[in-house]
Amino acid sequence: MATKLTLTVEKSIIERAKSYAKNTGRSLSELIESYLETITQETGEEKLSPKLKKIVGAVKLPKNFDEEKELRSYLEKKHL
């Protein structure tokens, strides 16, 4: 169930966030919800690499995503 939330944020940040949301084809609400979901998740992210942690929230990965397996597969295809 969606609930309305009122926030107080610096105007310049809101403007940049709206621009970012528009450029990525998402709403500002989606960005904020995704961020809040990410920071309040149960731990399990300690398995993720720092590079992958940077994009958490921006990319929706399946729950059973195996970073090592996908990287290995990518490198095999690239070098074989």
C-alpha positions in Angstrom: 0.0 0.0 0.0 1.5 3.3 -1.0 1.5 6.1 1.5 2.1 9.8 0.9 5.3 11.2 2.5 6.4 14.8 2.9 10.1 15.6 3.0 12.1 18.8 3.4 15.1 18.8 1.0 17.3 21.5 -0.4 15.8 22.9 -3.6 19.0 22.4 -5.6 19.1 18.7 -4.6 15.4 18.3 -5.6 16.1 19.9 -9.0 19.1 17.6 -9.6 17.1 14.5 -8.5 14.2 15.4 -10.7 16.6 15.7 -13.7 18.2 12.4 -12.8 14.9 10.7 -12.5 13.7 12.1 -15.9 17.0 11.0 -17.6 16.7 7.5 -16.2 13.0 7.2 -17.1 11.8 6.9 -13.4 9.9 9.0 -11.1 11.4 10.8 -8.1 9.1 8.7 -5.9 10.6 5.5 -7.5 14.1 6.7 -6.8 13.4 7.5 -3.2 11.5 4.3 -2.6 14.3 2.3 -4.2 16.9 4.0 -2.0 14.9 3.5 1.2 14.4 -0.2 0.3 18.1 -0.6 -0.3 19.2 0.9 3.0 16.6 -0.9 5.0 17.1 -4.4 3.5 18.2 -7.3 5.7 21.9 -7.8 5.4 23.2 -10.1 2.7 24.8 -7.4 0.8 28.2 -8.2 2.4 28.6 -10.7 -0.5 28.3 -7.9 -3.1 31.4 -6.3 -4.6 31.9 -2.6 -4.0 31.2 -1.9 -7.7 27.9 -3.8 -7.5 26.9 -2.0 -4.3 27.3 1.3 -6.1 24.5 0.4 -8.4 22.1 -1.3 -6.0 18.8 0.3 -6.4 19.5 1.5 -9.9 19.4 -2.0 -11.3 16.9 -4.7 -10.3 18.7 -8.0 -10.0 17.0 -11.3 -9.3 17.2 -12.5 -5.7 19.3 -15.5 -6.8 21.8 -13.4 -8.8 25.3 -14.9 -8.5 27.8 -12.2 -9.3 30.8 -14.6 -9.5 29.0 -17.0 -11.8 27.9 -14.1 -14.1 31.4 -12.6 -14.1 33.0 -15.9 -14.9 30.5 -16.5 -17.7 31.2 -13.0 -19.2 34.9 -13.5 -19.1 34.7 -17.0 -20.7 32.7 -15.6 -23.6 35.0 -12.6 -23.9 38.2 -14.6 -24.0 37.2 -17.9 -25.6 
